[in-house]
Amino acid sequence: MRFLSQGTEIVGNLLLPSGHVGPRPAVAVMGPVGFVKEQSPMQYATRLAREGFVVLVFDPRYHGESAGTPRRLESGAAKTQDLQAALEYLAQRAEVDSAALHLLGICQGVNWAVDAAITEPRVRSVALVAGHYLTPRRH
């Protein structure tokens, strides 16, 4: 599936839970630095879909199948915008309960998930899976 973020085409995979009727809660997933959707995000997405969530994993701008140049650019601002666009895409889907939008950040993706949640009032929860910290260690 495809959606736009700041006018740039984003390519993703939408996982739908089987055996569930009616709108479901949804999760947009952001992975670590340099990831593509088929890597670690898919491991979490398949498990969440089995539990009844609609899950969106996608290649952020500049990565994988998504558009944008220069390729492999790491932009936290762009990844935050991409998550916001992913939430908008999910909210418009018939399979999704737009009042039950959630974010999952993995590794460095926790930073962008938190940023997106701060600016997007529709986010009901944020799950973070990481041991990465941007704060310098002090003794």
N, CA, C and O atoms as CSV, one atom per row, in Angstrom:
chain,resi,resn,atom,element,x,y,z
A,1,MET,N,N,0.830,-1.160,0.000
A,1,MET,CA,C,0.000,0.000,0.000
A,1,MET,C,C,0.887,1.240,0.000
A,1,MET,O,O,2.073,1.176,0.325
A,2,ARG,N,N,0.287,2.365,-0.371
A,2,ARG,CA,C,1.048,3.609,-0.507
A,2,ARG,C,C,0.260,4.769,0.090
A,2,ARG,O,O,-0.970,4.791,0.038
A,3,PHE,N,N,0.981,5.729,0.656
A,3,PHE,CA,C,0.382,6.975,1.124
A,3,PHE,C,C,1.419,8.068,0.963
A,3,PHE,O,O,2.586,7.789,0.688
A,4,LEU,N,N,0.997,9.310,1.134
A,4,LEU,CA,C,1.917,10.438,0.962
A,4,LEU,C,C,2.313,11.027,2.308
A,4,LEU,O,O,1.509,11.099,3.238
A,5,SER,N,N,3.562,11.444,2.387
A,5,SER,CA,C,4.075,12.190,3.535
A,5,SER,C,C,4.808,13.401,2.985
A,5,SER,O,O,5.845,13.270,2.334
A,6,GLN,N,N,4.265,14.575,3.251
A,6,GLN,CA,C,4.871,15.810,2.746
A,6,GLN,C,C,5.050,15.752,1.225
A,6,GLN,O,O,6.034,16.265,0.692
A,7,GLY,N,N,4.101,15.130,0.537
A,7,GLY,CA,C,4.145,15.027,-0.916
A,7,GLY,C,C,5.021,13.921,-1.464
A,7,GLY,O,O,5.127,13.767,-2.681
A,8,THR,N,N,5.651,13.149,-0.595
A,8,THR,CA,C,6.532,12.054,-1.012
A,8,THR,C,C,5.807,10.725,-0.806
A,8,THR,O,O,5.164,10.509,0.221
A,9,GLU,N,N,5.919,9.840,-1.795
A,9,GLU,CA,C,5.249,8.540,-1.706
A,9,GLU,C,C,5.963,7.618,-0.727
A,9,GLU,O,O,7.173,7.403,-0.808
A,10,ILE,N,N,5.179,7.083,0.195
A,10,ILE,CA,C,5.661,6.132,1.199
A,10,ILE,C,C,5.046,4.773,0.878
A,10,ILE,O,O,3.851,4.678,0.598
A,11,VAL,N,N,5.866,3.722,0.918
A,11,VAL,CA,C,5.411,2.370,0.616
A,11,VAL,C,C,5.448,1.550,1.906
A,11,VAL,O,O,6.435,1.558,2.643
A,12,GLY,N,N,4.355,0.851,2.154
A,12,GLY,CA,C,4.285,0.065,3.373
A,12,GLY,C,C,3.509,-1.219,3.200
A,12,GLY,O,O,3.020,-1.535,2.115
A,13,ASN,N,N,3.406,-1.951,4.293
A,13,ASN,CA,C,2.596,-3.163,4.375
A,13,ASN,C,C,1.564,-2.953,5.466
A,13,ASN,O,O,1.895,-2.546,6.579
A,14,LEU,N,N,0.310,-3.233,5.139
A,14,LEU,CA,C,-0.771,-3.135,6.107
A,14,LEU,C,C,-1.178,-4.550,6.492
A,14,LEU,O,O,-1.603,-5.332,5.641
A,15,LEU,N,N,-1.051,-4.873,7.760
A,15,LEU,CA,C,-1.409,-6.202,8.254
A,15,LEU,C,C,-2.756,-6.102,8.951
A,15,LEU,O,O,-2.948,-5.287,9.854
A,16,LEU,N,N,-3.683,-6.944,8.517
A,16,LEU,CA,C,-5.027,-6.961,9.084
A,16,LEU,C,C,-5.205,-8.205,9.936
A,16,LEU,O,O,-4.779,-9.291,9.542
A,17,PRO,N,N,-5.826,-8.062,11.097
A,17,PRO,CA,C,-6.065,-9.237,11.931
A,17,PRO,C,C,-7.121,-10.127,11.292
A,17,PRO,O,O,-8.088,-9.627,10.717
A,18,SER,N,N,-6.947,-11.413,11.386
A,18,SER,CA,C,-7.944,-12.330,10.816
A,18,SER,C,C,-8.999,-12.649,11.870
A,18,SER,O,O,-8.720,-12.692,13.069
A,19,GLY,N,N,-10.211,-12.869,11.388
A,19,GLY,CA,C,-11.278,-13.295,12.282
A,19,GLY,C,C,-11.891,-12.199,13.121
A,19,GLY,O,O,-12.669,-12.496,14.028
A,20,HIS,N,N,-11.572,-10.940,12.858
A,20,HIS,CA,C,-12.126,-9.839,13.644
A,20,HIS,C,C,-13.076,-9.030,12.768
A,20,HIS,O,O,-12.768,-8.714,11.619
A,21,VAL,N,N,-14.230,-8.704,13.328
A,21,VAL,CA,C,-15.233,-7.939,12.601
A,21,VAL,C,C,-15.275,-6.524,13.160
A,21,VAL,O,O,-15.169,-6.317,14.369
A,22,GLY,N,N,-15.433,-5.553,12.262
A,22,GLY,CA,C,-15.567,-4.162,12.679
A,22,GLY,C,C,-14.231,-3.476,12.829
A,22,GLY,O,O,-13.175,-4.102,12.734
A,23,PRO,N,N,-14.292,-2.176,13.067
A,23,PRO,CA,C,-13.052,-1.393,13.216
A,23,PRO,C,C,-12.216,-1.885,14.395
A,23,PRO,O,O,-12.740,-2.232,15.453
A,24,ARG,N,N,-10.896,-1.906,14.179
A,24,ARG,CA,C,-9.940,-2.417,15.169
A,24,ARG,C,C,-8.962,-1.314,15.554
A,24,ARG,O,O,-8.774,-0.366,14.792
A,25,PRO,N,N,-8.335,-1.422,16.726
A,25,PRO,CA,C,-7.246,-0.503,17.052
A,25,PRO,C,C,-6.095,-0.701,16.068
A,25,PRO,O,O,-5.916,-1.786,15.515
A,26,ALA,N,N,-5.323,0.354,15.859
A,26,ALA,CA,C,-4.243,0.295,14.867
A,26,ALA,C,C,-2.935,0.795,15.457
A,26,ALA,O,O,-2.915,1.635,16.356
A,27,VAL,N,N,-1.841,0.254,14.925
A,27,VAL,CA,C,-0.491,0.605,15.364
A,27,VAL,C,C,0.353,0.951,14.140
A,27,VAL,O,O,0.399,0.188,13.175
A,28,ALA,N,N,1.014,2.095,14.182
A,28,ALA,CA,C,2.034,2.438,13.189
A,28,ALA,C,C,3.387,2.160,13.837
A,28,ALA,O,O,3.623,2.531,14.987
A,29,VAL,N,N,4.271,1.506,13.091
A,29,VAL,CA,C,5.552,1.049,13.640
A,29,VAL,C,C,6.703,1.814,12.990
A,29,VAL,O,O,6.749,1.963,11.769
A,30,MET,N,N,7.633,2.298,13.816
A,30,MET,CA,C,8.866,2.936,13.342
A,30,MET,C,C,10.049,2.139,13.863
A,30,MET,O,O,10.186,1.925,15.067
A,31,GLY,N,N,10.898,1.705,12.951
A,31,GLY,CA,C,12.040,0.877,13.315
A,31,GLY,C,C,13.310,1.668,13.560
A,31,GLY,O,O,13.280,2.895,13.651
A,32,PRO,N,N,14.429,0.959,13.667
A,32,PRO,CA,C,15.723,1.577,13.979
A,32,PRO,C,C,16.332,2.323,12.797
A,32,PRO,O,O,15.768,2.339,11.703
A,33,VAL,N,N,17.474,2.930,13.024
A,33,VAL,CA,C,18.207,3.638,11.976
A,33,VAL,C,C,18.470,2.690,10.812
A,33,VAL,O,O,18.877,1.546,11.012
A,34,GLY,N,N,18.234,3.175,9.591
A,34,GLY,CA,C,18.576,2.426,8.399
A,34,GLY,C,C,17.706,1.211,8.124
A,34,GLY,O,O,18.054,0.399,7.266
A,35,PHE,N,N,16.593,1.059,8.818
A,35,PHE,CA,C,15.759,-0.128,8.642
A,35,PHE,C,C,14.926,-0.043,7.363
A,35,PHE,O,O,14.750,1.027,6.781
A,36,VAL,N,N,14.425,-1.190,6.951
A,36,VAL,CA,C,13.355,-1.268,5.966
A,36,VAL,C,C,12.245,-2.128,6.568
A,36,VAL,O,O,12.475,-2.900,7.498
A,37,LYS,N,N,11.068,-1.982,6.033
A,37,LYS,CA,C,9.866,-2.576,6.634
A,37,LYS,C,C,9.933,-4.083,6.820
A,37,LYS,O,O,9.287,-4.620,7.720
A,38,GLU,N,N,10.698,-4.773,5.990
A,38,GLU,CA,C,10.765,-6.237,6.081
A,38,GLU,C,C,11.664,-6.715,7.221
A,38,GLU,O,O,11.717,-7.915,7.489
A,39,GLN,N,N,12.359,-5.822,7.887
A,39,GLN,CA,C,13.280,-6.223,8.953
A,39,GLN,C,C,12.562,-6.233,10.303
A,39,GLN,O,O,11.440,-6.732,10.385
A,40,SER,N,N,13.162,-5.709,11.343
A,40,SER,CA,C,12.620,-5.836,12.699
A,40,SER,C,C,11.169,-5.378,12.856
A,40,SER,O,O,10.432,-5.999,13.622
A,41,PRO,N,N,10.723,-4.318,12.168
A,41,PRO,CA,C,9.317,-3.938,12.366
A,41,PRO,C,C,8.334,-5.059,12.037
A,41,PRO,O,O,7.294,-5.174,12.685
A,42,MET,N,N,8.647,-5.880,11.048
A,42,MET,CA,C,7.735,-6.946,10.660
A,42,MET,C,C,7.594,-8.002,11.753
A,42,MET,O,O,6.534,-8.613,11.890
A,43,GLN,N,N,8.657,-8.222,12.533
A,43,GLN,CA,C,8.584,-9.192,13.628
A,43,GLN,C,C,7.531,-8.771,14.656
A,43,GLN,O,O,6.776,-9.602,15.160
A,44,TYR,N,N,7.492,-7.493,14.955
A,44,TYR,CA,C,6.502,-6.981,15.905
A,44,TYR,C,C,5.123,-6.909,15.260
A,44,TYR,O,O,4.120,-7.238,15.892
A,45,ALA,N,N,5.074,-6.478,14.004
A,45,ALA,CA,C,3.799,-6.278,13.318
A,45,ALA,C,C,2.996,-7.568,13.217
A,45,ALA,O,O,1.788,-7.560,13.453
A,46,THR,N,N,3.642,-8.669,12.871
A,46,THR,CA,C,2.907,-9.925,12.721
A,46,THR,C,C,2.312,-10.376,14.056
A,46,THR,O,O,1.204,-10.911,14.095
A,47,ARG,N,N,3.029,-10.164,15.119
A,47,ARG,CA,C,2.519,-10.551,16.442
A,47,ARG,C,C,1.349,-9.659,16.862
A,47,ARG,O,O,0.365,-10.142,17.422
A,48,LEU,N,N,1.461,-8.356,16.590
A,48,LEU,CA,C,0.375,-7.438,16.928
A,48,LEU,C,C,-0.885,-7.753,16.119
A,48,LEU,O,O,-1.994,-7.694,16.649
A,49,ALA,N,N,-0.717,-8.086,14.844
A,49,ALA,CA,C,-1.872,-8.439,14.008
A,49,ALA,C,C,-2.554,-9.692,14.545
A,49,ALA,O,O,-3.783,-9.774,14.539
A,50,ARG,N,N,-1.778,-10.666,15.007
A,50,ARG,CA,C,-2.364,-11.882,15.592
A,50,ARG,C,C,-3.186,-11.566,16.834
A,50,ARG,O,O,-4.122,-12.290,17.175
A,51,GLU,N,N,-2.820,-10.463,17.512
A,51,GLU,CA,C,-3.538,-10.067,18.731
A,51,GLU,C,C,-4.741,-9.167,18.436
A,51,GLU,O,O,-5.425,-8.724,19.359
A,52,GLY,N,N,-4.999,-8.896,17.155
A,52,GLY,CA,C,-6.205,-8.153,16.799
A,52,GLY,C,C,-6.005,-6.713,16.371
A,52,GLY,O,O,-6.981,-5.990,16.170
A,53,PHE,N,N,-4.763,-6.284,16.228
A,53,PHE,CA,C,-4.488,-4.917,15.783
A,53,PHE,C,C,-4.320,-4.852,14.270
A,53,PHE,O,O,-3.830,-5.798,13.653
A,54,VAL,N,N,-4.729,-3.735,13.675
A,54,VAL,CA,C,-4.338,-3.393,12.316
A,54,VAL,C,C,-2.963,-2.758,12.459
A,54,VAL,O,O,-2.782,-1.863,13.284
A,55,VAL,N,N,-1.991,-3.205,11.672
A,55,VAL,CA,C,-0.617,-2.727,11.847
A,55,VAL,C,C,-0.061,-2.222,10.522
A,55,VAL,O,O,-0.204,-2.865,9.482
A,56,LEU,N,N,0.571,-1.067,10.583
A,56,LEU,CA,C,1.208,-0.477,9.418
A,56,LEU,C,C,2.710,-0.398,9.640
A,56,LEU,O,O,3.179,0.291,10.546
A,57,VAL,N,N,3.460,-1.108,8.806
A,57,VAL,CA,C,4.921,-0.980,8.767
A,57,VAL,C,C,5.254,-0.385,7.406
A,57,VAL,O,O,4.645,-0.746,6.400
A,58,PHE,N,N,6.214,0.519,7.375
A,58,PHE,CA,C,6.514,1.199,6.121
A,58,PHE,C,C,7.981,1.589,6.061
A,58,PHE,O,O,8.662,1.711,7.079
A,59,ASP,N,N,8.442,1.780,4.832
A,59,ASP,CA,C,9.781,2.320,4.626
A,59,ASP,C,C,9.678,3.836,4.749
A,59,ASP,O,O,8.924,4.457,4.000
A,60,PRO,N,N,10.414,4.447,5.673
A,60,PRO,CA,C,10.347,5.897,5.756
A,60,PRO,C,C,10.955,6.542,4.508
A,60,PRO,O,O,11.674,5.905,3.738
A,61,ARG,N,N,10.647,7.790,4.344
A,61,ARG,CA,C,11.213,8.551,3.227
A,61,ARG,C,C,12.713,8.312,3.114
A,61,ARG,O,O,13.410,8.216,4.123
A,62,TYR,N,N,13.196,8.218,1.908
A,62,TYR,CA,C,14.618,8.041,1.589
A,62,TYR,C,C,15.118,6.605,1.751
A,62,TYR,O,O,16.288,6.331,1.487
A,63,HIS,N,N,14.252,5.688,2.178
A,63,HIS,CA,C,14.680,4.317,2.458
A,63,HIS,C,C,13.806,3.306,1.733
A,63,HIS,O,O,12.638,3.567,1.445
A,64,GLY,N,N,14.393,2.143,1.443
A,64,GLY,CA,C,13.639,1.025,0.890
A,64,GLY,C,C,12.893,1.390,-0.370
A,64,GLY,O,O,13.446,2.016,-1.275
A,65,GLU,N,N,11.616,0.989,-0.427
A,65,GLU,CA,C,10.788,1.235,-1.607
A,65,GLU,C,C,10.172,2.632,-1.627
A,65,GLU,O,O,9.616,3.038,-2.648
A,66,SER,N,N,10.259,3.370,-0.533
A,66,SER,CA,C,9.686,4.721,-0.504
A,66,SER,C,C,10.544,5.684,-1.307
A,66,SER,O,O,11.736,5.461,-1.517
A,67,ALA,N,N,9.910,6.755,-1.747
A,67,ALA,CA,C,10.602,7.757,-2.560
A,67,ALA,C,C,11.412,8.703,-1.669
A,67,ALA,O,O,11.396,8.604,-0.442
A,68,GLY,N,N,12.106,9.605,-2.319
A,68,GLY,CA,C,12.869,10.636,-1.621
A,68,GLY,C,C,14.347,10.540,-1.885
A,68,GLY,O,O,14.920,9.450,-1.909
A,69,THR,N,N,14.960,11.682,-2.083
A,69,THR,CA,C,16.411,11.761,-2.269
A,69,THR,C,C,16.955,12.837,-1.351
A,69,THR,O,O,16.256,13.809,-1.061
A,70,PRO,N,N,18.187,12.686,-0.889
A,70,PRO,CA,C,19.129,11.622,-1.215
A,70,PRO,C,C,18.733,10.317,-0.532
A,70,PRO,O,O,18.107,10.324,0.529
A,71,ARG,N,N,19.099,9.214,-1.145
A,71,ARG,CA,C,18.781,7.906,-0.597
A,71,ARG,C,C,19.529,7.679,0.709
A,71,ARG,O,O,20.656,8.138,0.892
A,72,ARG,N,N,18.865,6.953,1.618
A,72,ARG,CA,C,19.403,6.545,2.921
A,72,ARG,C,C,19.705,7.717,3.850
A,72,ARG,O,O,20.506,7.596,4.777
A,73,LEU,N,N,19.062,8.842,3.594
A,73,LEU,CA,C,19.197,10.001,4.479
A,73,LEU,C,C,18.504,9.701,5.805
A,73,LEU,O,O,17.363,9.238,5.817
A,74,GLU,N,N,19.171,9.956,6.901
A,74,GLU,CA,C,18.579,9.791,8.231
A,74,GLU,C,C,18.108,11.159,8.710
A,74,GLU,O,O,18.918,11.999,9.101
A,75,SER,N,N,16.812,11.376,8.680
A,75,SER,CA,C,16.218,12.640,9.111
A,75,SER,C,C,15.142,12.355,10.144
A,75,SER,O,O,14.085,11.811,9.823
A,76,GLY,N,N,15.417,12.726,11.383
A,76,GLY,CA,C,14.425,12.538,12.442
A,76,GLY,C,C,13.151,13.312,12.170
A,76,GLY,O,O,12.054,12.819,12.433
A,77,ALA,N,N,13.289,14.528,11.643
A,77,ALA,CA,C,12.102,15.338,11.329
A,77,ALA,C,C,11.254,14.650,10.265
A,77,ALA,O,O,10.030,14.606,10.388
A,78,ALA,N,N,11.887,14.113,9.223
A,78,ALA,CA,C,11.145,13.422,8.167
A,78,ALA,C,C,10.471,12.169,8.711
A,78,ALA,O,O,9.328,11.888,8.351
A,79,LYS,N,N,11.146,11.413,9.564
A,79,LYS,CA,C,10.558,10.195,10.107
A,79,LYS,C,C,9.370,10.516,11.023
A,79,LYS,O,O,8.389,9.773,11.046
A,80,THR,N,N,9.452,11.603,11.765
A,80,THR,CA,C,8.323,12.038,12.583
A,80,THR,C,C,7.145,12.404,11.686
A,80,THR,O,O,6.010,12.017,11.961
A,81,GLN,N,N,7.409,13.144,10.622
A,81,GLN,CA,C,6.344,13.504,9.671
A,81,GLN,C,C,5.761,12.267,9.008
A,81,GLN,O,O,4.553,12.197,8.782
A,82,ASP,N,N,6.603,11.296,8.695
A,82,ASP,CA,C,6.123,10.060,8.079
A,82,ASP,C,C,5.196,9.308,9.033
A,82,ASP,O,O,4.181,8.758,8.605
A,83,LEU,N,N,5.535,9.280,10.316
A,83,LEU,CA,C,4.653,8.640,11.296
A,83,LEU,C,C,3.323,9.376,11.396
A,83,LEU,O,O,2.272,8.743,11.486
A,84,GLN,N,N,3.358,10.691,11.382
A,84,GLN,CA,C,2.119,11.472,11.421
A,84,GLN,C,C,1.259,11.159,10.195
A,84,GLN,O,O,0.042,11.014,10.310
A,85,ALA,N,N,1.889,11.055,9.026
A,85,ALA,CA,C,1.156,10.710,7.804
A,85,ALA,C,C,0.611,9.286,7.886
A,85,ALA,O,O,-0.489,9.018,7.404
A,86,ALA,N,N,1.366,8.375,8.489
A,86,ALA,CA,C,0.907,6.994,8.661
A,86,ALA,C,C,-0.334,6.951,9.548
A,86,ALA,O,O,-1.271,6.203,9.270
A,87,LEU,N,N,-0.346,7.741,10.602
A,87,LEU,CA,C,-1.509,7.799,11.481
A,87,LEU,C,C,-2.725,8.342,10.732
A,87,LEU,O,O,-3.835,7.837,10.895
A,88,GLU,N,N,-2.515,9.359,9.920
A,88,GLU,CA,C,-3.609,9.918,9.115
A,88,GLU,C,C,-4.156,8.859,8.151
A,88,GLU,O,O,-5.369,8.716,7.994
A,89,TYR,N,N,-3.253,8.127,7.515
A,89,TYR,CA,C,-3.654,7.052,6.605
A,89,TYR,C,C,-4.490,6.014,7.360
A,89,TYR,O,O,-5.557,5.616,6.893
A,90,LEU,N,N,-4.008,5.581,8.513
A,90,LEU,CA,C,-4.734,4.579,9.300
A,90,LEU,C,C,-6.109,5.093,9.719
A,90,LEU,O,O,-7.094,4.358,9.645
A,91,ALA,N,N,-6.180,6.343,10.156
A,91,ALA,CA,C,-7.440,6.909,10.651
A,91,ALA,C,C,-8.520,6.920,9.580
A,91,ALA,O,O,-9.708,6.920,9.902
A,92,GLN,N,N,-8.128,6.930,8.320
A,92,GLN,CA,C,-9.092,6.979,7.223
A,92,GLN,C,C,-9.532,5.594,6.746
A,92,GLN,O,O,-10.437,5.490,5.918
A,93,ARG,N,N,-8.921,4.555,7.243
A,93,ARG,CA,C,-9.251,3.188,6.805
A,93,ARG,C,C,-10.510,2.680,7.518
A,93,ARG,O,O,-10.684,2.907,8.716
A,94,ALA,N,N,-11.383,1.992,6.777
A,94,ALA,CA,C,-12.615,1.449,7.346
A,94,ALA,C,C,-12.336,0.396,8.408
A,94,ALA,O,O,-13.129,0.230,9.334
A,95,GLU,N,N,-11.208,-0.324,8.286
A,95,GLU,CA,C,-10.885,-1.399,9.236
A,95,GLU,C,C,-10.380,-0.875,10.573
A,95,GLU,O,O,-10.213,-1.642,11.521
A,96,VAL,N,N,-10.136,0.434,10.651
A,96,VAL,CA,C,-9.464,1.026,11.812
A,96,VAL,C,C,-10.430,1.853,12.657
A,96,VAL,O,O,-11.231,2.631,12.137
A,97,ASP,N,N,-10.335,1.665,13.958
A,97,ASP,CA,C,-11.023,2.530,14.916
A,97,ASP,C,C,-10.150,3.776,15.078
A,97,ASP,O,O,-9.111,3.723,15.737
A,98,SER,N,N,-10.561,4.880,14.488
A,98,SER,CA,C,-9.728,6.089,14.482
A,98,SER,C,C,-9.548,6.693,15.873
A,98,SER,O,O,-8.715,7.581,16.056
A,99,ALA,N,N,-10.311,6.228,16.845
A,99,ALA,CA,C,-10.136,6.673,18.227
A,99,ALA,C,C,-9.166,5.774,18.988
A,99,ALA,O,O,-8.964,5.947,20.190
A,100,ALA,N,N,-8.566,4.812,18.284
A,100,ALA,CA,C,-7.646,3.864,18.936
A,100,ALA,C,C,-6.376,3.723,18.102
A,100,ALA,O,O,-6.070,2.643,17.595
A,101,LEU,N,N,-5.642,4.825,17.966
A,101,LEU,CA,C,-4.389,4.829,17.210
A,101,LEU,C,C,-3.216,4.763,18.183
A,101,LEU,O,O,-3.202,5.449,19.205
A,102,HIS,N,N,-2.228,3.923,17.849
A,102,HIS,CA,C,-1.089,3.693,18.736
A,102,HIS,C,C,0.202,3.723,17.922
A,102,HIS,O,O,0.184,3.557,16.702
A,103,LEU,N,N,1.312,3.935,18.609
A,103,LEU,CA,C,2.625,3.942,17.974
A,103,LEU,C,C,3.538,2.940,18.665
A,103,LEU,O,O,3.461,2.730,19.875
A,104,LEU,N,N,4.401,2.327,17.865
A,104,LEU,CA,C,5.458,1.466,18.381
A,104,LEU,C,C,6.774,1.965,17.811
A,104,LEU,O,O,6.934,2.055,16.594
A,105,GLY,N,N,7.716,2.288,18.685
A,105,GLY,CA,C,9.063,2.677,18.278
A,105,GLY,C,C,10.053,1.613,18.686
A,105,GLY,O,O,10.029,1.129,19.817
A,106,ILE,N,N,10.936,1.246,17.752
A,106,ILE,CA,C,11.931,0.205,18.001
A,106,ILE,C,C,13.313,0.823,17.874
A,106,ILE,O,O,13.607,1.494,16.885
A,107,CYS,N,N,14.165,0.601,18.874
A,107,CYS,CA,C,15.534,1.103,18.892
A,107,CYS,C,C,15.523,2.626,18.705
A,107,CYS,O,O,14.810,3.322,19.428
A,108,GLN,N,N,16.292,3.152,17.755
A,108,GLN,CA,C,16.334,4.602,17.543
A,108,GLN,C,C,14.951,5.150,17.189
A,108,GLN,O,O,14.680,6.332,17.402
A,109,GLY,N,N,14.085,4.305,16.656
A,109,GLY,CA,C,12.733,4.728,16.314
A,109,GLY,C,C,11.914,5.216,17.493
A,109,GLY,O,O,10.888,5.868,17.302
A,110,VAL,N,N,12.355,4.907,18.727
A,110,VAL,CA,C,11.620,5.410,19.892
A,110,VAL,C,C,11.599,6.935,19.904
A,110,VAL,O,O,10.603,7.540,20.300
A,111,ASN,N,N,12.688,7.553,19.474
A,111,ASN,CA,C,12.755,9.016,19.473
A,111,ASN,C,C,11.699,9.618,18.558
A,111,ASN,O,O,11.042,10.596,18.915
A,112,TRP,N,N,11.538,9.031,17.377
A,112,TRP,CA,C,10.579,9.560,16.405
A,112,TRP,C,C,9.153,9.226,16.809
A,112,TRP,O,O,8.240,10.011,16.554
A,113,ALA,N,N,8.949,8.077,17.432
A,113,ALA,CA,C,7.612,7.721,17.917
A,113,ALA,C,C,7.165,8.686,19.006
A,113,ALA,O,O,6.014,9.124,19.014
A,114,VAL,N,N,8.064,9.018,19.922
A,114,VAL,CA,C,7.734,9.975,20.981
A,114,VAL,C,C,7.443,11.340,20.372
A,114,VAL,O,O,6.460,11.982,20.741
A,115,ASP,N,N,8.281,11.789,19.451
A,115,ASP,CA,C,8.051,13.083,18.797
A,115,ASP,C,C,6.691,13.118,18.112
A,115,ASP,O,O,5.967,14.106,18.233
A,116,ALA,N,N,6.335,12.062,17.397
A,116,ALA,CA,C,5.049,12.023,16.701
A,116,ALA,C,C,3.892,12.022,17.696
A,116,ALA,O,O,2.875,12.676,17.466
A,117,ALA,N,N,4.042,11.297,18.792
A,117,ALA,CA,C,2.973,11.228,19.791
A,117,ALA,C,C,2.745,12.580,20.460
A,117,ALA,O,O,1.610,12.930,20.785
A,118,ILE,N,N,3.807,13.330,20.663
A,118,ILE,CA,C,3.688,14.648,21.298
A,118,ILE,C,C,2.859,15.593,20.440
A,118,ILE,O,O,2.099,16.409,20.961
A,119,THR,N,N,3.006,15.481,19.131
A,119,THR,CA,C,2.342,16.429,18.225
A,119,THR,C,C,1.029,15.904,17.657
A,119,THR,O,O,0.318,16.643,16.977
A,120,GLU,N,N,0.695,14.654,17.919
A,120,GLU,CA,C,-0.522,14.055,17.352
A,120,GLU,C,C,-1.472,13.656,18.481
A,120,GLU,O,O,-1.266,12.630,19.129
A,121,PRO,N,N,-2.524,14.470,18.725
A,121,PRO,CA,C,-3.415,14.196,19.862
A,121,PRO,C,C,-4.242,12.923,19.732
A,121,PRO,O,O,-4.807,12.466,20.726
A,122,ARG,N,N,-4.333,12.339,18.551
A,122,ARG,CA,C,-5.115,11.109,18.388
A,122,ARG,C,C,-4.390,9.870,18.906
A,122,ARG,O,O,-5.010,8.815,19.039
A,123,VAL,N,N,-3.097,9.970,19.199
A,123,VAL,CA,C,-2.338,8.810,19.678
A,123,VAL,C,C,-2.783,8.482,21.104
A,123,VAL,O,O,-2.741,9.328,21.997
A,124,ARG,N,N,-3.212,7.229,21.292
A,124,ARG,CA,C,-3.692,6.781,22.602
A,124,ARG,C,C,-2.599,6.154,23.448
A,124,ARG,O,O,-2.677,6.185,24.676
A,125,SER,N,N,-1.576,5.583,22.814
A,125,SER,CA,C,-0.474,5.017,23.582
A,125,SER,C,C,0.756,4.905,22.693
A,125,SER,O,O,0.671,4.907,21.465
A,126,VAL,N,N,1.903,4.806,23.359
A,126,VAL,CA,C,3.189,4.638,22.671
A,126,VAL,C,C,3.919,3.495,23.377
A,126,VAL,O,O,4.066,3.498,24.599
A,127,ALA,N,N,4.371,2.522,22.593
A,127,ALA,CA,C,5.185,1.428,23.130
A,127,ALA,C,C,6.607,1.630,22.614
A,127,ALA,O,O,6.809,1.929,21.437
A,128,LEU,N,N,7.583,1.466,23.495
A,128,LEU,CA,C,8.980,1.708,23.151
A,128,LEU,C,C,9.804,0.463,23.453
A,128,LEU,O,O,9.729,-0.095,24.548
A,129,VAL,N,N,10.588,0.037,22.472
A,129,VAL,CA,C,11.448,-1.138,22.621
A,129,VAL,C,C,12.858,-0.699,22.264
A,129,VAL,O,O,13.213,-0.652,21.086
A,130,ALA,N,N,13.675,-0.374,23.280
A,130,ALA,CA,C,15.009,0.119,22.948
A,130,ALA,C,C,15.917,0.169,24.159
A,130,ALA,O,O,15.476,0.260,25.305
A,131,GLY,N,N,17.187,0.106,23.861
A,131,GLY,CA,C,18.208,0.361,24.857
A,131,GLY,C,C,19.068,1.527,24.404
A,131,GLY,O,O,20.183,1.712,24.891
A,132,HIS,N,N,18.551,2.308,23.475
A,132,HIS,CA,C,19.300,3.433,22.913
A,132,HIS,C,C,18.906,4.714,23.642
A,132,HIS,O,O,17.721,5.018,23.784
A,133,TYR,N,N,19.897,5.455,24.097
A,133,TYR,CA,C,19.626,6.704,24.816
A,133,TYR,C,C,20.515,7.798,24.245
A,133,TYR,O,O,21.718,7.610,24.063
A,134,LEU,N,N,19.903,8.941,23.967
A,134,LEU,CA,C,20.662,10.052,23.394
A,134,LEU,C,C,21.268,10.948,24.462
A,134,LEU,O,O,21.999,11.882,24.134
A,135,THR,N,N,20.981,10.687,25.731
A,135,THR,CA,C,21.511,11.488,26.814
A,135,THR,C,C,22.888,10.984,27.204
A,135,THR,O,O,23.063,9.789,27.442
A,136,PRO,N,N,23.885,11.891,27.274
A,136,PRO,CA,C,25.224,11.439,27.666
A,136,PRO,C,C,25.226,10.907,29.106
A,136,PRO,O,O,24.503,11.401,29.971
A,137,ARG,N,N,26.043,9.905,29.327
A,137,ARG,CA,C,26.148,9.325,30.657
A,137,ARG,C,C,26.963,10.266,31.556
A,137,ARG,O,O,28.003,10.783,31.151
A,138,ARG,N,N,26.477,10.471,32.762
A,138,ARG,CA,C,27.176,11.331,33.736
A,138,ARG,C,C,27.530,10.509,34.957
A,138,ARG,O,O,26.748,9.676,35.416
A,139,HIS,N,N,28.714,10.755,35.471
A,139,HIS,CA,C,29.156,10.016,36.663
A,139,HIS,C,C,29.054,10.873,37.879
A,139,HIS,O,O,29.381,10.427,38.978
